[in-house]
Amino acid sequence: MFYFRYLYLAPCVNSALQDLQREGENATRAKIPDAVTLDEEKILEDIQLLTKPLDIAMRDLGKDKFVTLSSCIPIIRLLRTVSIYG
């Protein structure tokens, strides 16, 4: 959920977009999308770092069939600590 798969696939996507641009728009009927800029990739990386604690919490809570309050309270406290001091 919080994984930004684009960050892992960015080299492949950029290469494919460059190949399409080299072939020209005459070869394809659809408009070729713009590539993500380096600034936009940096923003995605920052968002991924910010949401990593939430990802860990969601995976921990999601591994059980039923979530109990005894597992929620420590995770909520940890998330508050991470958000304040992290």
C-alpha positions, -999 to 999 in steps of 0.1 A, spaced: 0 0 0 27 25 9 52 12 -15 59 34 -45 67 8 -71 75 35 -95 107 43 -77 119 7 -83 107 7 -119 118 43 -128 148 33 -149 127 9 -170 99 34 -174 122 62 -184 140 39 -209 107 29 -224 95 65 -227 128 75 -244 124 46 -269 89 58 -277 101 94 -281 128 82 -305 103 63 -326 83 95 -329 46 102 -323 38 91 -358 44 54 -349 19 56 -320 -15 70 -320 -16 78 -283 2 108 -269 34 98 -252 33 108 -214 59 131 -200 86 114 -179 88 121 -142 114 147 -134 142 142 -109 125 167 -85 93 146 -87 112 114 -80 128 131 -50 94 141 -37 82 104 -41 113 92 -22 106 117 7 69 106 8 80 70 9 103 77 39 75 96 57 50 67 52 74 39 61 64 38 98 27 36 87 36 8 63 53 -11 91 24 -6 115 -2 -17 88 18 -48 80 21 -57 117 -16 -51 124 -26 -68 91 -9 -101 98 -34 -112 124 -70 -122 115 -83 -101 144 -65 -71 158 -67 -67 195 -64 -35 215 -33 -49 233 -15 -48 199 -29 -14 188 -19 6 218 19 0 216 18 6 178 -1 39 182 24 50 209 53 41 187 38 60 158 34 91 179 70 88 191 82 85 155 61 114 142 72 137 170 109 128 172 115 111 138 
